[in-house]
Amino acid sequence: MSAQIISGTEIAKQIREELKQEIAQLKEKHNLVPGLASVLVGEDPASQVYVGSKVKTCDALGIYSERNDLPADTGEEKLLALIDRLNKDPKIHGILVQLPLPKHIDAEKVLYAIDPKKDVDGFHPVNVGRLMIGEPDYLPCTPHGIQQLLIRSGTKIAGAEVVVVGRSNIVGKPIANILLQKKEGANATVTVCHTGTKDMSFHTKRADILIVAAGKPKAITADMVKEGVVVIDVGVNRIGKTAEGKAILCGDVDFDAVKEKAKAITPVPGGVGPMTIIMLMQNTVRAAKLAAGLA
Ligand SMILES: NC(=O)c1ccc[n+]([C@@H]2O[C@H](COP(=O)([O-])OP(=O)(O)OC[C@H]3O[C@@H](n4cnc5c(N)ncnc54)[C@H](OP(=O)(O)O)[C@@H]3O)[C@@H](O)[C@H]2O)c1
């Protein structure tokens, strides 16, 4: 059996089209234009690419975007003053602070200064807490993208044995929380594995849905999964360079071997990656609707 490939590229395109229509309607019916402000400190090339592609996606969808690029030596007070201005600006519904911030800045202090209503990344403790109690305003982008991949690929989540490998605050913990809620697109039995787990294979072999966010190339091998499992590979590992100097990427799952046993699997690249930006756009639209009393 060779697995169905769950294409994040295709599913992100579907969501993009849906959002485009929704944004056009918000403008037409309510004269509402969602706005996203990005904040980038320093000249880290990867961060510049990430912010650039977020701004480009905003433009393509009709979301107003404001880019704030600050020099690397920007002080914490100046950054906090900018966040305060953006918190108060009615044109801005979402604020995105690109990480990592330079070492002289307390990233936690900056992220926690964002008004939780504009926290479209979903990292503020208020939003983490709301997710935990099942009343989220926003779901964090990567885990929300994973849930959408499962739903839109027709994977049965309710009642499934879900095993998550990794317990980070940005992927492992939130996806475990999302899928255990007593809600549509969730209601699973969730196990979370980490480096303290005694026998990881024991757990991964039980999984109907296996979500791997460990940051370890090919950590999950074919002997660790059961026939018919659905695999979501979140890992992005740079394992070398092509002759042209392009990074060679691989996931946390041994894709070629595991796809022979799995029912469905995401590739790397082209799986979870493309979902993250589009879910950020969806959160920005939701933030605008919440601010306008339309959600
Ligand atoms: N595509 C996307 O949009 C996207 C978004 C975010 C992250 N990622 C990728 O996803 C991966 C994980 O990211 P992250 O930020 O969640 O990573 P992280 O903060 O480094 O957390 C990794 C987690 O995996 C666990 N772990 C590591 N090796 C393990 C092993 N051999 N067995 C069991 N557990 C293990 C760690 O356990 P301990 O807690 O015990 O240390 C930790 O909880 C990375 O490759 C990252 O680049 C992709």
The ligand as an ORCA input file, in Angstrom:
! r2SCAN-3c Opt
* xyz 0 1
  N       6.364     23.841      9.062
  C       6.176     24.764      9.984
  O       5.451     25.733      9.776
  C       6.836     24.592     11.301
  C       6.457     25.377     12.391
  C       7.076     25.166     13.625
  C       8.064     24.191     13.753
  N       8.432     23.473     12.647
  C       9.461     22.419     12.738
  O       8.987     21.417     13.614
  C      10.064     20.848     14.362
  C       9.764     20.997     15.846
  O       9.675     22.366     16.154
  P       9.443     22.872     17.658
  O       9.591     24.343     17.657
  O       8.204     22.239     18.189
  O      10.754     22.204     18.321
  P      11.379     22.256     19.782
  O      10.929     23.470     20.520
  O      12.831     22.013     19.582
  O      10.721     20.987     20.491
  C      11.027     19.683     20.082
  C      10.262     18.723     20.933
  O      10.524     17.403     20.474
  C      10.969     16.583     21.545
  N      11.972     15.659     21.019
  C      13.124     15.943     20.401
  N      13.775     14.811     20.043
  C      13.000     13.789     20.456
  C      13.125     12.395     20.406
  N      14.195     11.811     19.837
  N      12.141     11.639     20.943
  C      11.054     12.216     21.519
  N      10.889     13.537     21.598
  C      11.845     14.327     21.072
  C      11.548     17.533     22.585
  O      11.430     16.922     23.853
  P      11.858     17.643     25.245
  O      10.734     18.611     25.555
  O      11.915     16.539     26.211
  O      13.147     18.329     24.973
  C      10.650     18.756     22.424
  O       9.485     18.651     23.208
  C      11.321     21.602     13.895
  O      11.932     20.852     12.869
  C      10.767     22.903     13.328
  O      11.598     23.461     12.340
  C       7.837     23.644     11.443
*
